[in-house]
Amino acid sequence: MVGFDETDAGGSPHDSTAAQETEDRIVQLMSQSPDGETYEDLVEWCKSFDTETEPPFVDFPDGINYSAGKSTAGRLGLNGNGRGNLYSRVAWALYHHRYGTESIDLPALADDDDLAPLIVELAQSPACSFAHLKSTLSDMAHIDDSVDTERFLPVNGIPRPTHTIEGLRASDVDTMVVIEATVTHRTSTRTRIYQAHGKCSDCQYDGHVIQPWFTDELETEQCDYSQCERELTFDPQDAGHRTHEVQDLVVQDLHRHVDVAEPADCRVILSDSLVDSVESGDEVRIAAAVMRDTSHGAKTADFVLRAVGVEHADVDYSSLDVSEEQREHAEGIVSQEDYYSTAAASIDPTLEAVDDHASGDQIAMGRRAVLYQLAGAYTSESGRGTIHVAMVGDPGTGKSSIAEFASEVAPKSINVDTETVTPVGLTAGVVKDDRVAAEYTVSGGALVRANGGLCFIDELDKGGKALHNSLHSALSSGKVELSKANIRATLRAETDVLVTANPDGQRFSPHEPITDQIGIEDALFSRFDLVVPFFDRPNEEADAAAMNKLVKEAQRAEGEDVDDNTIPVSDLRLILSIARSIEPSLTVDAAKHMQAEFQRLRGQSSANRISVTVRQGEALRRLAIASARLRLSDEVEIEDAERAVTLLESSLQMVASDQHGNLDADALSAGPTASQREDCESVIEALSELQSESGGNIVEGRIIEVMQDEHEFPPTRTRMALKRLQKDNSVWRNQHGYGVSGQ
């Protein structure tokens, strides 16, 4: 049996203790073997009445007497395990009258002492159980013509998982199991003949032949009428065939439920009312009969699940079953003084920041950005609810370590390596899968499978233009659109995206636009709410902090009590799970504060420089909501608005300010910034004058000397301007020096 901690967001959420007890009973009943106490009670109950007389509970409402006119034994067809079959079919009839036949409700069965053993039958022999149900409906149709004998009844109220795909064994074949999995592929629906109508060419006898699942050809059988023994023949266009709609899925064990890098997967068949109930990327809880596909030979048979019930199992924070004691514990932590700094310091505590309070400390800033991202926001009329964070800069500075820690803490996350993933693997695609009859299937990529959670994309700079282009729609709209091979689909990708990127050169330069250094288009980069730069620069305080973890490790080894002042991971997960269940409302005061602060930042613009964009202003709302969630508050108050402004402004000061400290939104685009454009104008003017005076090429050293004497430009600033001028072909360079184009 698969079990999960009650605080795990991946477990089965419940609204009450009674609901939990019902589910426990269902799981307990499903685990009973036919030799168990529950089954023995069932058999003894069946022995308690004479099969030739009416069972004690079949005098149904509306005057319907199930055994009217015939003996119960004759009506129910005792065969094989007679009393077991009798019990099952009478019990299904009782279920029909008590609960209707829109579905098979497992909680209703579990709470009904007369009918609870049906769960054992469903679990141990779903094929027999559904056959008994179908026979019962057929019998009742003779009495009540409103009964639909062809309707497939899906199971609902599915309990927590009993198995993983990886854990399926031969002994599970022909039983019912419950799994939780991610849908990785989905086909379109198709019509399948499940009972073929045939005719004997000799005696003209009509018959129906039940068709096996794993064959492409209609299978026939001998005519059993008058012992003529000829095979029935079929017409593929015969209107007498009995058909239903089917759809294939490929599902994969959830990463959080297994300890392997590549979770096991298998084929699932949906039919009737279950088709089109899920999309690629959905997390689902499936009750299914286990079958073996022997079409390729018994030695290579694969497990296939015939779904009898499907429910969405995506992380639903709003219905988490958190005890009052756990909630009080979480509230006690968030009410502590300096809670926000402590919570941020708890994001990868193996790293040491110089000052967790300092807005310019890159480790502290990266931690805070990720903490707010983990708390998240929610979609409203004001914009999307996902928070996207980019950490860019030199290798070995801690950005990947912070991101990996975040993906471990997040209740739902997927990690992606851009050196191995394709655009289809990141978003979605239409592909063929031989396990589903070589049909085209919709395959959800990492962003789709991480819907509602976090997707960590490592080294985005190595992804290439095609990969970057595939990200646009998902980051902006939270959706992935597909149209290929006659398949159209819109998949949800409401995923918080966390990326890291390294510079093209050996070191990250604060003097050049970020997008120039990491090869990411500005249209994509502008989708990130927070960008945190990581520089590897000699700094006495930072270097001491980086090595402080070794000192602490040695102190612990010698038995010293080291106070890390961090929140344990289990408590951090609890706080984040509760936080994401809250949708705090925005107070008027908080909204006005953010409006005023955005206008202040926007007011720093000049004629040729925009300090912040409207898109960055929209990020304030999401960050303020995250701040309120971290407090476990139902309202976004001024203090949350203030934290949002501080966080956004700190990020912009680190990555989008010029040498004069002015904010410039172009620093996060392909640039150049306003000050860089001014530098270029000054350099090209000086170069033009020098070229006019000398009549030839100007060496770099002479240009640097003039700019330093006349404009107080340091050499690096002049070199950067020359590089930008070369890039846009305003100046040229050869082995003799520089010159102005066209002069």
N, C-alpha and C positions, 0 to 999 in steps of 0.2 A: 504494500500500500504506500502511496506517495503522501507524505505529510508536510505541512508548511507551518511556520511560526505564525501565530495569530496577527502579528503586526506586519507580516509580509504583504505588500500590496498586490503580489501575484496570487495570493490565496483567494479562497472564495468568500466574498463579502456578504455579511448578513446584517439585518436590521435589528434583530432581537435574539435573546437567548433561546426562545422557543424555536426560531428558525434554525439556529445552530443545532439544537437537539434533534430536530427533524432530519437535518442533513446527516448528522451522526448516525441516526437510525437507518437511513437509506444506505449509507456506506457499509454499516454493519451487516445489514440484510444482504447486500450484494456480495459480501465476502463469505456468506454461508455456503457450505457445500451441501449437495443433496443428502449427505449423511448427517448433517448437523441437526441441532435441536429444532430449529425452525421448520425444516422440512419434515421431520418426524411428527411434529405437531400438526402439520398440514395433512399428513397421511391419516393420523388418528382421527382428525376431524372428519375426513371423508368417510371413514368407517362408521361414523356415528349415526348414519342414516341409511335406510334401505334404498338401493338404487332403483327399485321398482316403484317407489312412492316419491311424492314431491319433496325435495329438500326443504328444510324449515324456513329458508329466507328467500324463496323465489316467487312469492306472491307479490308481484310488482305493482306500482301505482297504476292508476287509470284502468284497473281491472285486468291488466295483462297477466296471465298465468303462463309462465314460461313452459310448463309441462302439460298445458291443456291439450287434451285429445290424444296424447301419446304417452307412452312410458318415458320417464326421464332417460332411462338407459338407451332406448331406441332413438330419442331425439338427439342425445349427445354423442352417440356412437362410441361406446366403450371399446377401446382397442389398445393393445400394448399395455402400458401402465394405466389400466382402466380408471381406477379411482383418481389418479393424478390428473388425467385428461378431463374427467368429469368435474373435478374441483375447478380446474382452470377455466373451463368453458362456462360453468355456472357463475364463477366469480367475475369473469369478464362481463357477463350479462348484468350482474349486479352493479359493476362499475359503470356500465353504460347508463343505467337508470339513476344512479346516485350523482354522477359527475358529467354525463354527456360523453360524446365521442369526438370532440374537436381535437383532443390530444390525450396522451397518457401522462397524467400528472403524478410524478413520483412522490412529492410531499403528501398529496392526498392519499396515495396508497400507504405510505408510511404511517400516517395518522389514523388509518382505518384498520382496526384489529381484524376485521373479517377478511380484508384484502391485502394486508401487508405481505403475506407469503408470495403474492404475485411478483414482488420485486426479486425474490429468490429465483423464480422461474425465468424472469427476464434476464437476469444476470447469468444464470447457468445455461440456459437454452433459449436465446432470443428467437431463433427460427421457429421452434415449437410454440413459444408463447404467442408470436404474431400469427401463426397458423391457427391456434386455438381462438384468438380474438377474431380473426377473419371468419372462421366457421360460426362463431357465436353471432356475429353480425348478420351472416347469411341466414342463420336460423331465425333471427329476430325480424329479418326483412319480410318473412312470411306473415308476421303478425302486424308489423308496422312498416308500411311502404316508404316512410320517410328515412329509413336507415339506409345509408350509402355503403354498400358492401365493398366497393372498390376503393374507398378512401384510405389513404395512408395516414396513420395516426402518429404524428411525431411525439417523441418523449420530451417533456419539459420539466423544469425544476431539477436540472442535472446537478448532482452533488460535486464535491471536490474530486480531483483526479484519483483514480485507483491504479493507474499504470502510466508509464512513459512509453513512447515508441521504442526507445532503446531497450526497455524491459520486457517487451512482448516475447512470449515463448510459445512453442508448439502446443503446450497445454492450454493456451488461451483461445485456440481456434474453436469456433462455434460458441463462444461465450460472449457476453457483453462487457465492454470495458469503458471507462471514462478517461479521456486524456485532455490535457491542455496543450495547445500547440499554436504556432504561427502559420498562417496560410502563405506559402511561398509561390504557388502556381494555381491558376484557376482556368478551366476551359469554358467555352460557351456551352449552352444547354443543347441537348440533342434528344431525339425520340428513340426509345428502345422498346423492342418487342419482348415482353416478359412471358407471354403465353401465345404461342403461334397456333393459328387455326389451320388445321389440315383436313384433307379428305382422302379416304381410301379409294383408290382407283378401281377396286374390285367390287366392294359392297356399298360404296358411296357413303360409308359411315363418316360423320363429322366428329372431330375430336380436337382438344387443345393440348399442346405439349409445352410444359414449363421449360423455359430456356435458361441454360447456365449463364453465369455472368461473364466468363472469360472466353468468349468465342465470337468470331466475326460472322460465322455462318449459322443459319437456322438448323438446329438439330431435330431430327425426326425420331419416331419410334414405331413399333409395329402396331397395326390395328388390333385392338383387343376385343373387337366385336365379332361374334360368330366364329372366332378362332381362324380367321382367314390369313392372319400373320403377314399380310402385305404392309409395307411401310406407308405411312401417311405422306401425301405430297402437299407442298406449300406453294401458294402464289404470293410473292412478296407484296403485291398490291392489295391483297385480300383485306377487305374492311372488317373481317371478323377477328383479326389479330387484336390482342389486348396490349396496349402500350402505356408507357409512362415517360415523363421527362426525367432525364438524368444529367448529372454534371460531375466532372472529376476535379478533385483538388490534390495537390501535394502539400502536406503539412509537415512541420518540423518541430521537434521538441523545443520548448522555451529554454533559452540560455540559462535562465536563473534556476531551472529545475534539474539541470544536468551539469556534470563537471568535465565536459569535453569541449574542445575548440569547435568541432563541426558536429552539431547535434544530429541525431538520427532523424530520418524522414520516411514517410510512406504515403501511399495513395489512399485517398478517401473518396467514396462514391456517395453523392447526394442524390436523392430522388424525390419526386412528387413535390410536396410543399416546401421541401428544404432547398430546392434549387434557387440560385440567385440570392441566397440569404447572407452570403459573405463575399468579401473582396480580398484580393491579394494584399497581404500586409496585416490583415485582421488577426487578432488573438482570439481564439475560439476554444470553447469547452465542448467536446464532442462525446456523446454516448453512441457506441457503435458495436456492431457484431463483427468479430474478427474472422476473416476468411483467408484462404491461401490461393494465390493465383498460380495454378499449375499449368497454364497454357504453354509455358516454355519447358515443361518437364518437371516431375516431382522433386528432383534433386535441387532445382534452382527456384523453388516456389518462394514468392515474396508475400509478406503480410499485406492484406488489403482490408481497409475498414469500411463496412457498409453502415453509414451513419443512420441512426434512428432518432437522433436529436442533436441540435446544434444551438449553442447560445454564445453570445459574444462575451469574451473574458478579458477585454482590454482593461488596463488599470483604471479603476473607477474610484478615485479618491473620495468622492462624496459619500460612498457607502461603506467605507472602511469600518471594520469592527474594532474600535479602540475602546478599551475599558476606561472607566472613570478614573481608576488609579493611574493608568498610563497617561491620560490627558492631564491630570493634576501634576504628574511628574514633569511632563513637557512644559506646562505653564510655569512651573517653578523655575525651570532653567531659563526660559525666555524673560522672566521678570528680574533676573540677576543684573547687577550693575555691570556695565561694559559688555553686555551680552553679544552685541553685534561684532565687536572685535574678537571676542572669544570664539564665536561661531566661525568667523572667517579664518582664524588661526587654526581651526580644527580641520580645514581643507588641506589635506596632505601635510600633517604636522612634522614630517621628516625634513621639510624645508624650513629654513630659518630666514625670516624677514628682519631687516634692520629695525623697522618700526611698523608694527601692524596698524598703527593709527595714521601713519604718514600717507598722504594722498599720492606722493610721487614715488613711493617704494614699489618696484615692479612686482615683487613676490606678493606683497600685501594687496596690491591692486588686482592682480590676477586672481587671488583667492576671493576677494569681495565680488568680483565680476561673476565668478563661477557660482558662488553662494547664492546670489540673486537669481542667476539662471536656473539653479536647481529648485528654488522656490517657485519661479515661474509667474506668469500672469494668466489672463483668460481673454478670449476673443470677445469683442463688443463692437458697437457701431463706430467706436473711435479707432478701431484698427485691430490688427492681429494680436494674438496672445502669446506667441512664441518669442523667446528672448534668444538672440544669436550673439555669440561672443567669439572674437578672433584674438588669438595670442600669437604675436609675430616677433621675430628677432633671432638673435644668435643661437646656434645649437648649444646644448648643455647648460642652459640657464634656468631650467626648472619648469618651463611651460608645459611640456608633454607630461611631466610627472603630476602636475596639478590636474591636467585634463584626464589622465588615467584614473586618478583618485576620484574625480567627479563621476566618471562613468561607473565606478564600482559602488558609489554611494547612491546614485540615482536608482529608484525602484525599477525603472525600465531603461535599458540603454543598449546601444550597438556601437562597436568600434570599427572603423574603416581605415584601411591602409591604401592611400591613393596609388601606390606603386603596383598594386595587384587588382584593384577594383576598376570596373568599366563604368561608363555612364549608365548602362542598363542596371548594373549591380548596385549603383548608388541610388537611382530613382526607380525605374520600372521599365519593363519591356515586354514584347510579345515574342515568345520563343516556342520551340517544339520540345516535347518531353516524351520519350518512347514509352514511359510507363502509363501514359494516358492515350494510348492508341495513336501516337504520333500526331496528335492534334496540336494546334496552336494554343498556347496557354498564356494567361496574363501573369507575369512574374514580378512581384513586388521587390524592390531593392531595399537597401538599408534605411533610407529615409522613410519609406512606407512602412517597413516592419518596425521601425522605432516610433511610429505614430503615438503621440501622447507621452513620449519620453525624451531621451537625449540621444543624439547621434554625435559621436566624436570622430572627426575626420582629421587624421594625422598627416602633416606635411602636405597641405593643400597645394603648395607651390609646385609639387611634382606631378600634379594631376593632369595637366594639359588643358588646352582650350575646350575640347569637347566635354570633358568632365565638368569644367567650370560652367559652361553654358547649360548643362543639364540641371544645375543647382538653382537657376534663377526662379523658376516658377514655384518650386517647393519652398524657397526661403520667403518669397513675397506673399504667396496665397495659401500656403499650407496644403497644396494639392499637386498631384501629378496627372497630367492629361496624356492619354494614349489613343492612337488611332493607327491601326496597322492590321493587315490580313483580315479585314472585315470585322475587326474587334475594336470597339470603342469603349473606353473606361475612364472614369475619374476616380483616382485613388487618394485617400486621405494621407497627408504627410504633415500633420500639425506637430512638428518635431522641433525641439530646441536644438540648434546646431552649434557645436563647439569645434572650432578648427585651430590648428597650429600651422605655422608656415615659417620657413627659413628664408633668409635673403639669397639672391642669386650669387652674390659675391661671398667672400669669406666672412665678412663682418657686416652688421647692420649699420647704416649711416643715418643719423638723425637729420642730416642736411638735405636728404632727397625724399620725394614722395614715396610713401610705403608701397604703393602699387607698382612704381617703377622698379622696386627692388625685389619683389616677390612674384612678379608676373601674373597678377590677378587683375582683371578688368575692374575699373572703378564702378561700373553698374552693379557688379556682384558685391564688391566690397562695401558699397553703401547700404547693403541690407543688414549689416551687422550693427547691433545696438551699442556694443562696447568693443573697442580695440585696445589691447594692452601690449606695449612694446617691451621686449626683453633685450637688454644690452649686456654684453660681457665686457665690462670695463674695470680696470684695476681701481678698487675703492677699499680703503682700509676697513671701514665699518662693515661694508657688505661682505668682504672676504672673511672677516672674523665671524660674522653671523653664519655664513655658509658652512664654516667648519665647526660651529658650536655644537652640532649634533654629535660629533665625535666625542666631544667633552662630556655631553650628557650620557652617551652610551657607556663611557668609562666610569662615570659616577654611578650609574645603575649597577654595573658589574661589581663595583666595590660596596654595594649595598646602601648607597646614599639615596635619600628621598628626593627625587627630582620632580618639581612641580611644572608640568607642561602647560597648565592653564588652558586645557582644551576640552572639548565635549566628546565623550566616547562615540565611536561610529554608530553603535546601536541607538544611542539617544539622538544623534544627528538624523539618522534615517527616520526615527519616530517623529521628530519635529517636522521634517520635510514632508512626510506622508500626511500629517494632519494639516500642514500649511497648504498643500496643494488641493485639499478638499474645501478650502474656504474661497469664496468669491467676494472679497471686501468691496463695499460700495465707496465711491469717490465722494468725499465731502466737498462742499462748496468752497470752504476755506483752503483745502488742499489744492483744488483745481485752480483757484485764483492765484495761489502762490506759484504754481508751476507756470501759469500764464505770464505772470509778472517776471519770473526768472528767465523764461524763454525770450521775452521781449528785451530784457536786459542783455542777454547774450547776443541776440539778433541785432541789437542796437550798436554793438561793437563793429559792425560792418562799415566799410567805406565805399567809395565810388567804384573801386575795382577789386573789392574783396568782400566775400560773404563769410561771416564768422561761423554761423551754424545753419543747417538746412531744416526745413519743416519735418523731414523724415527723422532727424535727430531729436526734434521736439516731441515727436510721437513716442520716442523711446522713453521719455520721462514718465509717461503714464504707466508703461509696463514695469519700469523699475520701482515706481512708487507702490504699485500693487504688490510686487515681490517683497518690498520692505514691510508692508502691512501683514502679508502672509507670514513672514518670519517672526512677527510679534504674535501670531495666531489671533489677529484682530479682524473683526468684521467690517472695519472702516479704514479707509485710507485718510490719514490725518496729516496735518502740516509737517510733523516730524518725518513722516514718510516722504513727503514731497521734498523736504530739505535734503534727505539722504539721497534721493534720486538725482537731484540737481548736483550735489557734491560729487557723486559717482560719475555722472556723465561729463561734468566739467573737468574733473581730474583726468579722465580718459582723453578728452580733447586736448587738454594742455600737454599731455605726453606725446600725442601723435599728430595733432593738427594745429600747432602754433608755430609761428615763424621765429626768426632770431630775435625779434623785438618783443616776443611774448604775446603777440596778437593771434587770436583764433582765426584760422583760415580753412574753410571746408574743403578747398581744393587740395589740401595736403593729404586728404584721404581719397583723392581721385588721381587721375593720370597727371594732374598738375600742369604747369608749375603753380605755386602759390603766388599771391600778389607780390610779396616781397622778393620771391625768386624771379618773377617777371621784371621787377625793377632792377634787380642785380644784372639780369641779362641785358637790359637796355643800357645800363651804365658800362658794362664790359664791351658791348658791341660799338658803343659810341667811342670809347677809348681806343679800341682796336682800329676803328675806321680812321681816327686822327693819326695814329701811329703809322698806319699803312699809307696814308696820303703823304706824310712827311718823308718816309723812307722809300716809298715806291716799290717795296718788296714785301716778302713774308716777315712776320713778327714772331720771334721765338717766345715760348711760354714764359720764360723768366722775366723778359722785359714787360710783358702784360701784367704779371703779378706785381712787379716793382711799381708800375704806374698806378695800379689800383690800390696798392697799399699806401702810397704816398698821397694820392689825391682823394681817395674815398675811404681810407682806413679799412680796406678789405683784408682779412687774413688770407693767406695763400689758398687754404681749402675752399673758401667761399668763391674765389675767382675760378679755381679749377672746376667747381661744380657748375658755375655759370657757363664756362666754355663747353663743358660736356653737354649741357642742355641745348646750347646754341648749335653744336654739331648735330645733335639728334634731330632738330627741326630744320637742318640744312641752312641755317642763317650764316654760319661760318664754315669754312673748310680748313683742312689740315693736311700737310704733307711732311716729308722729312725735313723741310727747311723751316717750318713754322706754321702760323695761322694767317688767315686772310678772310675778309668779309666777302660773302658770296655776291657776285655781280659787280664787284668794285675792281 
